Amino acid sequence: MKIICIGRNYVDHAKELNNAIPDEPVVFMKPDSAILQSTKPFFIPSFSQDVHHELEVVVKIKKVGKHIQKKFARKYYDSFTVGIDFTARDLQSQLKSKGLPWEKAKAFDGSAPVGKFIKLKESENLDNVSFSLTNNGEVVQSGNTKDMLFSVDTIIEHVSKYYTLKIGDLIFTGTPAGVSKVAIGDVLEAKVGSQSLLTIPVK
Ligand code: ZN
């Protein structure tokens, strides 16, 4: 399986990092070794002094597809959760300044914790989902999917032009504002509404 990630999908987050508002989805990937199951600790990697949490809604693909039209995209998923796109911001800034790919800063082992999945009813979609992240009990990020620049269905249409989507693939759909550095001893908890789906101790 693969993990497809969308960058700069919320205006407030693009602005906090002084990035331009994109006119099409910004796409990168993580390998399956980036996955961290919910409740497993996250170990800050030795190559970074500035690892940030990025809280994101994560969609699981349930059907193989390529060149999926937006109007049919909903048929390709029926479950979602929240995850964290851990980012070595110092390394990412270095790579960005040299015009190099981000993978070392974004796709390292354990950089993609994924929560417990919620099943969607047939009548439900992901157009109005509120989600939040606390660090040591304090809310640090909160967002709603209605504020995405590119909706889940638009993302599926776009990425499936380039990559065949397969059963079990995950799409991280971008983070709202509030990204910040994690420290040893932090405990991150991610929720959809009031439902806790992911708890990550930082070590
Ligand atoms: Zn992200």
py3Dmol code that shows the C-alpha trace and the ligand (Angstrom):
import py3Dmol

protein = """\
ATOM      1  CA  MET A   1       0.000   0.000   0.000  1.00  0.00           C
ATOM      2  CA  LYS A   2       0.981   3.610  -0.375  1.00  0.00           C
ATOM      3  CA  ILE A   3       0.299   6.818   1.513  1.00  0.00           C
ATOM      4  CA  ILE A   4      -0.561   9.829  -0.615  1.00  0.00           C
ATOM      5  CA  CYS A   5      -0.364  13.188   1.147  1.00  0.00           C
ATOM      6  CA  ILE A   6      -1.738  16.582   0.212  1.00  0.00           C
ATOM      7  CA  GLY A   7       0.121  19.737   1.197  1.00  0.00           C
ATOM      8  CA  ARG A   8      -1.249  23.277   1.664  1.00  0.00           C
ATOM      9  CA  ASN A   9      -4.899  22.250   1.523  1.00  0.00           C
ATOM     10  CA  TYR A  10      -6.072  24.793   4.115  1.00  0.00           C
ATOM     11  CA  VAL A  11      -5.486  28.492   3.482  1.00  0.00           C
ATOM     12  CA  ASP A  12      -4.777  29.284   7.162  1.00  0.00           C
ATOM     13  CA  HIS A  13      -1.954  26.703   7.251  1.00  0.00           C
ATOM     14  CA  ALA A  14      -0.415  27.725   3.902  1.00  0.00           C
ATOM     15  CA  LYS A  15      -0.299  31.283   5.250  1.00  0.00           C
ATOM     16  CA  GLU A  16       1.287  30.358   8.592  1.00  0.00           C
ATOM     17  CA  LEU A  17       4.256  28.874   6.691  1.00  0.00           C
ATOM     18  CA  ASN A  18       4.321  31.741   4.147  1.00  0.00           C
ATOM     19  CA  ASN A  19       3.495  29.377   1.293  1.00  0.00           C
ATOM     20  CA  ALA A  20       1.529  30.388  -1.790  1.00  0.00           C
ATOM     21  CA  ILE A  21      -2.079  29.185  -2.111  1.00  0.00           C
ATOM     22  CA  PRO A  22      -1.846  26.350  -4.671  1.00  0.00           C
ATOM     23  CA  ASP A  23      -4.069  26.216  -7.761  1.00  0.00           C
ATOM     24  CA  GLU A  24      -3.965  22.418  -7.854  1.00  0.00           C
ATOM     25  CA  PRO A  25      -3.314  19.881  -5.051  1.00  0.00           C
ATOM     26  CA  VAL A  26       0.290  19.660  -3.805  1.00  0.00           C
ATOM     27  CA  VAL A  27       1.085  15.926  -3.665  1.00  0.00           C
ATOM     28  CA  PHE A  28       3.805  13.872  -1.992  1.00  0.00           C
ATOM     29  CA  MET A  29       4.022  10.315  -0.660  1.00  0.00           C
ATOM     30  CA  LYS A  30       5.170   8.321   2.323  1.00  0.00           C
ATOM     31  CA  PRO A  31       6.144   4.620   2.281  1.00  0.00           C
ATOM     32  CA  ASP A  32       4.268   1.986   4.317  1.00  0.00           C
ATOM     33  CA  SER A  33       7.128   1.995   6.842  1.00  0.00           C
ATOM     34  CA  ALA A  34       5.985   5.485   7.900  1.00  0.00           C
ATOM     35  CA  ILE A  35       2.817   4.095   9.477  1.00  0.00           C
ATOM     36  CA  LEU A  36       2.591   4.123  13.252  1.00  0.00           C
ATOM     37  CA  GLN A  37      -0.361   2.317  14.804  1.00  0.00           C
ATOM     38  CA  SER A  38      -2.498   4.293  17.257  1.00  0.00           C
ATOM     39  CA  THR A  39      -1.157   4.258  20.856  1.00  0.00           C
ATOM     40  CA  LYS A  40       2.422   3.307  19.787  1.00  0.00           C
ATOM     41  CA  PRO A  41       4.987   5.921  20.881  1.00  0.00           C
ATOM     42  CA  PHE A  42       6.561   8.289  18.383  1.00  0.00           C
ATOM     43  CA  PHE A  43      10.323   8.619  18.734  1.00  0.00           C
ATOM     44  CA  ILE A  44      11.730  11.989  17.655  1.00  0.00           C
ATOM     45  CA  PRO A  45      14.355  11.141  14.994  1.00  0.00           C
ATOM     46  CA  SER A  46      17.971  12.081  15.702  1.00  0.00           C
ATOM     47  CA  PHE A  47      18.289  14.113  12.476  1.00  0.00           C
ATOM     48  CA  SER A  48      15.809  16.811  13.491  1.00  0.00           C
ATOM     49  CA  GLN A  49      15.554  19.429  16.248  1.00  0.00           C
ATOM     50  CA  ASP A  50      12.161  20.683  15.046  1.00  0.00           C
ATOM     51  CA  VAL A  51       9.584  17.955  14.384  1.00  0.00           C
ATOM     52  CA  HIS A  52       6.072  19.368  13.927  1.00  0.00           C
ATOM     53  CA  HIS A  53       2.689  17.703  14.275  1.00  0.00           C
ATOM     54  CA  GLU A  54       0.293  18.155  11.343  1.00  0.00           C
ATOM     55  CA  LEU A  55      -3.187  16.864  12.140  1.00  0.00           C
ATOM     56  CA  GLU A  56      -5.004  15.543   9.062  1.00  0.00           C
ATOM     57  CA  VAL A  57      -8.126  13.664   8.045  1.00  0.00           C
ATOM     58  CA  VAL A  58      -7.098  10.323   6.507  1.00  0.00           C
ATOM     59  CA  VAL A  59      -9.200   8.458   3.951  1.00  0.00           C
ATOM     60  CA  LYS A  60      -8.830   4.753   3.183  1.00  0.00           C
ATOM     61  CA  ILE A  61      -9.309   3.580  -0.411  1.00  0.00           C
ATOM     62  CA  LYS A  62     -11.507   0.483  -0.761  1.00  0.00           C
ATOM     63  CA  LYS A  63     -11.490  -0.124  -4.514  1.00  0.00           C
ATOM     64  CA  VAL A  64      -8.900  -0.113  -7.308  1.00  0.00           C
ATOM     65  CA  GLY A  65      -9.189   2.875  -9.617  1.00  0.00           C
ATOM     66  CA  LYS A  66      -7.408   5.085 -12.132  1.00  0.00           C
ATOM     67  CA  HIS A  67      -8.689   8.286 -13.785  1.00  0.00           C
ATOM     68  CA  ILE A  68     -11.565   8.453 -11.304  1.00  0.00           C
ATOM     69  CA  GLN A  69     -14.040  11.223 -12.033  1.00  0.00           C
ATOM     70  CA  LYS A  70     -15.002  13.407  -9.086  1.00  0.00           C
ATOM     71  CA  LYS A  71     -18.674  12.410  -9.344  1.00  0.00           C
ATOM     72  CA  PHE A  72     -17.706   8.748  -8.788  1.00  0.00           C
ATOM     73  CA  ALA A  73     -14.973   9.333  -6.177  1.00  0.00           C
ATOM     74  CA  ARG A  74     -17.241   8.576  -3.204  1.00  0.00           C
ATOM     75  CA  LYS A  75     -17.502   4.945  -4.387  1.00  0.00           C
ATOM     76  CA  TYR A  76     -13.782   4.496  -3.696  1.00  0.00           C
ATOM     77  CA  TYR A  77     -13.865   5.022   0.102  1.00  0.00           C
ATOM     78  CA  ASP A  78     -16.153   4.314   3.009  1.00  0.00           C
ATOM     79  CA  SER A  79     -13.949   4.874   6.050  1.00  0.00           C
ATOM     80  CA  PHE A  80     -11.786   7.627   7.447  1.00  0.00           C
ATOM     81  CA  THR A  81      -9.869   8.638  10.536  1.00  0.00           C
ATOM     82  CA  VAL A  82      -7.370  11.245  11.676  1.00  0.00           C
ATOM     83  CA  GLY A  83      -3.617  10.915  11.450  1.00  0.00           C
ATOM     84  CA  ILE A  84      -0.517  12.988  11.999  1.00  0.00           C
ATOM     85  CA  ASP A  85       1.837  13.959   9.214  1.00  0.00           C
ATOM     86  CA  PHE A  86       4.975  14.367  11.344  1.00  0.00           C
ATOM     87  CA  THR A  87       7.349  16.746   9.606  1.00  0.00           C
ATOM     88  CA  ALA A  88      11.005  17.495  10.326  1.00  0.00           C
ATOM     89  CA  ARG A  89      10.485  21.195   9.635  1.00  0.00           C
ATOM     90  CA  ASP A  90      14.175  22.151   9.898  1.00  0.00           C
ATOM     91  CA  LEU A  91      15.156  19.523   7.341  1.00  0.00           C
ATOM     92  CA  GLN A  92      12.181  20.366   5.124  1.00  0.00           C
ATOM     93  CA  SER A  93      13.197  24.044   5.079  1.00  0.00           C
ATOM     94  CA  GLN A  94      16.753  23.114   4.063  1.00  0.00           C
ATOM     95  CA  LEU A  95      15.501  20.835   1.288  1.00  0.00           C
ATOM     96  CA  LYS A  96      12.941  23.385   0.074  1.00  0.00           C
ATOM     97  CA  SER A  97      15.569  26.138  -0.083  1.00  0.00           C
ATOM     98  CA  LYS A  98      17.684  23.936  -2.352  1.00  0.00           C
ATOM     99  CA  GLY A  99      14.689  22.942  -4.482  1.00  0.00           C
ATOM    100  CA  LEU A 100      15.086  19.295  -3.424  1.00  0.00           C
ATOM    101  CA  PRO A 101      12.341  16.703  -2.693  1.00  0.00           C
ATOM    102  CA  TRP A 102      10.853  16.630   0.832  1.00  0.00           C
ATOM    103  CA  GLU A 103      10.872  12.887   1.476  1.00  0.00           C
ATOM    104  CA  LYS A 104      13.635  12.817   4.089  1.00  0.00           C
ATOM    105  CA  ALA A 105      11.707  15.383   6.136  1.00  0.00           C
ATOM    106  CA  LYS A 106       8.245  13.874   5.652  1.00  0.00           C
ATOM    107  CA  ALA A 107       8.441  10.138   4.936  1.00  0.00           C
ATOM    108  CA  PHE A 108      10.716   8.769   7.653  1.00  0.00           C
ATOM    109  CA  ASP A 109       9.800   5.756   9.812  1.00  0.00           C
ATOM    110  CA  GLY A 110       6.918   6.450  12.181  1.00  0.00           C
ATOM    111  CA  SER A 111       6.036   9.765  10.516  1.00  0.00           C
ATOM    112  CA  ALA A 112       2.439   8.715   9.792  1.00  0.00           C
ATOM    113  CA  PRO A 113       0.456   7.711  12.891  1.00  0.00           C
ATOM    114  CA  VAL A 114      -3.038   6.614  11.880  1.00  0.00           C
ATOM    115  CA  GLY A 115      -6.065   6.439  14.174  1.00  0.00           C
ATOM    116  CA  LYS A 116      -8.919   3.964  14.423  1.00  0.00           C
ATOM    117  CA  PHE A 117     -11.158   4.151  11.371  1.00  0.00           C
ATOM    118  CA  ILE A 118     -14.771   5.367  11.358  1.00  0.00           C
ATOM    119  CA  LYS A 119     -17.124   3.760   8.862  1.00  0.00           C
ATOM    120  CA  LEU A 120     -19.214   6.109   6.721  1.00  0.00           C
ATOM    121  CA  LYS A 121     -22.830   5.380   5.955  1.00  0.00           C
ATOM    122  CA  GLU A 122     -23.734   5.414   2.283  1.00  0.00           C
ATOM    123  CA  SER A 123     -25.533   8.743   2.707  1.00  0.00           C
ATOM    124  CA  GLU A 124     -22.560  10.371   4.460  1.00  0.00           C
ATOM    125  CA  ASN A 125     -19.597  12.202   2.978  1.00  0.00           C
ATOM    126  CA  LEU A 126     -16.512  13.998   4.281  1.00  0.00           C
ATOM    127  CA  ASP A 127     -17.539  17.540   3.399  1.00  0.00           C
ATOM    128  CA  ASN A 128     -18.227  18.731   6.970  1.00  0.00           C
ATOM    129  CA  VAL A 129     -16.088  16.854   9.496  1.00  0.00           C
ATOM    130  CA  SER A 130     -14.638  18.692  12.476  1.00  0.00           C
ATOM    131  CA  PHE A 131     -11.447  17.342  13.975  1.00  0.00           C
ATOM    132  CA  SER A 132      -8.930  18.423  16.583  1.00  0.00           C
ATOM    133  CA  LEU A 133      -5.615  17.673  18.236  1.00  0.00           C
ATOM    134  CA  THR A 134      -4.634  18.168  21.848  1.00  0.00           C
ATOM    135  CA  ASN A 135      -1.104  18.189  23.213  1.00  0.00           C
ATOM    136  CA  ASN A 136      -0.976  17.369  26.943  1.00  0.00           C
ATOM    137  CA  GLY A 137      -4.694  18.094  27.112  1.00  0.00           C
ATOM    138  CA  GLU A 138      -4.572  21.502  25.434  1.00  0.00           C
ATOM    139  CA  VAL A 139      -6.130  22.027  21.999  1.00  0.00           C
ATOM    140  CA  VAL A 140      -3.363  22.874  19.509  1.00  0.00           C
ATOM    141  CA  GLN A 141      -5.092  22.289  16.164  1.00  0.00           C
ATOM    142  CA  SER A 142      -8.691  22.196  15.093  1.00  0.00           C
ATOM    143  CA  GLY A 143     -10.232  22.207  11.667  1.00  0.00           C
ATOM    144  CA  ASN A 144     -13.186  21.292   9.517  1.00  0.00           C
ATOM    145  CA  THR A 145     -12.997  19.570   6.149  1.00  0.00           C
ATOM    146  CA  LYS A 146     -15.368  22.182   4.706  1.00  0.00           C
ATOM    147  CA  ASP A 147     -12.387  24.571   4.754  1.00  0.00           C
ATOM    148  CA  MET A 148     -10.278  22.388   2.447  1.00  0.00           C
ATOM    149  CA  LEU A 149      -9.147  24.076  -0.766  1.00  0.00           C
ATOM    150  CA  PHE A 150      -9.582  20.721  -2.525  1.00  0.00           C
ATOM    151  CA  SER A 151     -12.274  18.337  -1.275  1.00  0.00           C
ATOM    152  CA  VAL A 152     -11.629  14.632  -0.757  1.00  0.00           C
ATOM    153  CA  ASP A 153     -13.432  13.832  -4.023  1.00  0.00           C
ATOM    154  CA  THR A 154     -11.424  16.446  -5.937  1.00  0.00           C
ATOM    155  CA  ILE A 155      -8.205  15.037  -4.453  1.00  0.00           C
ATOM    156  CA  ILE A 156      -9.163  11.513  -5.577  1.00  0.00           C
ATOM    157  CA  GLU A 157      -9.867  12.749  -9.091  1.00  0.00           C
ATOM    158  CA  HIS A 158      -6.544  14.578  -9.199  1.00  0.00           C
ATOM    159  CA  VAL A 159      -4.205  11.952  -7.716  1.00  0.00           C
ATOM    160  CA  SER A 160      -5.783   9.078  -9.687  1.00  0.00           C
ATOM    161  CA  LYS A 161      -4.662  10.775 -12.906  1.00  0.00           C
ATOM    162  CA  TYR A 162      -1.109   9.991 -11.850  1.00  0.00           C
ATOM    163  CA  TYR A 163      -1.319   6.920  -9.588  1.00  0.00           C
ATOM    164  CA  THR A 164      -3.537   3.864  -9.628  1.00  0.00           C
ATOM    165  CA  LEU A 165      -5.356   3.807  -6.303  1.00  0.00           C
ATOM    166  CA  LYS A 166      -5.391   0.406  -4.649  1.00  0.00           C
ATOM    167  CA  ILE A 167      -7.345  -1.161  -1.796  1.00  0.00           C
ATOM    168  CA  GLY A 168      -5.882  -0.031   1.535  1.00  0.00           C
ATOM    169  CA  ASP A 169      -4.080   3.026   0.191  1.00  0.00           C
ATOM    170  CA  LEU A 170      -4.336   6.026   2.514  1.00  0.00           C
ATOM    171  CA  ILE A 171      -4.757   9.676   1.625  1.00  0.00           C
ATOM    172  CA  PHE A 172      -3.656  12.319   4.142  1.00  0.00           C
ATOM    173  CA  THR A 173      -5.725  15.340   3.161  1.00  0.00           C
ATOM    174  CA  GLY A 174      -3.708  18.263   4.559  1.00  0.00           C
ATOM    175  CA  THR A 175      -3.451  20.128   7.833  1.00  0.00           C
ATOM    176  CA  PRO A 176      -5.209  23.223   9.179  1.00  0.00           C
ATOM    177  CA  ALA A 177      -3.241  25.925  11.017  1.00  0.00           C
ATOM    178  CA  GLY A 178      -1.599  25.398  14.385  1.00  0.00           C
ATOM    179  CA  VAL A 179       1.324  23.136  13.493  1.00  0.00           C
ATOM    180  CA  SER A 180       4.055  23.264  16.116  1.00  0.00           C
ATOM    181  CA  LYS A 181       7.047  21.491  17.556  1.00  0.00           C
ATOM    182  CA  VAL A 182       6.703  18.342  19.643  1.00  0.00           C
ATOM    183  CA  ALA A 183       8.908  17.534  22.620  1.00  0.00           C
ATOM    184  CA  ILE A 184       9.780  14.388  24.558  1.00  0.00           C
ATOM    185  CA  GLY A 185       7.026  13.764  27.118  1.00  0.00           C
ATOM    186  CA  ASP A 186       4.231  15.243  25.023  1.00  0.00           C
ATOM    187  CA  VAL A 187       1.062  13.207  24.592  1.00  0.00           C
ATOM    188  CA  LEU A 188      -0.890  13.945  21.410  1.00  0.00           C
ATOM    189  CA  GLU A 189      -4.535  12.966  21.131  1.00  0.00           C
ATOM    190  CA  ALA A 190      -6.511  13.320  17.894  1.00  0.00           C
ATOM    191  CA  LYS A 191     -10.297  13.400  17.700  1.00  0.00           C
ATOM    192  CA  VAL A 192     -13.133  13.574  15.226  1.00  0.00           C
ATOM    193  CA  GLY A 193     -15.853  15.558  16.952  1.00  0.00           C
ATOM    194  CA  SER A 194     -15.585  14.319  20.536  1.00  0.00           C
ATOM    195  CA  GLN A 195     -14.470  10.821  19.552  1.00  0.00           C
ATOM    196  CA  SER A 196     -10.840  10.064  20.414  1.00  0.00           C
ATOM    197  CA  LEU A 197      -9.205   7.997  17.646  1.00  0.00           C
ATOM    198  CA  LEU A 198      -5.470   8.332  18.205  1.00  0.00           C
ATOM    199  CA  THR A 199      -3.176   8.807  21.200  1.00  0.00           C
ATOM    200  CA  ILE A 200       0.562   9.174  20.655  1.00  0.00           C
ATOM    201  CA  PRO A 201       3.148   9.553  23.424  1.00  0.00           C
ATOM    202  CA  VAL A 202       6.267  11.380  22.145  1.00  0.00           C
ATOM    203  CA  LYS A 203       9.609   9.877  23.214  1.00  0.00           C
TER     204      LYS A 203
END
"""
ligand_1 = """\
1
ZN
Zn 0.696 17.543 6.001
"""
view = py3Dmol.view(width=600, height=400)
view.addModel(protein, "pdb")
view.setStyle({"model": 0}, {"cartoon": {"style": "trace"}})
view.addModel(ligand_1, "xyz")
view.setStyle({"model": 1}, {"stick": {}})
view.zoomTo()
view.show()
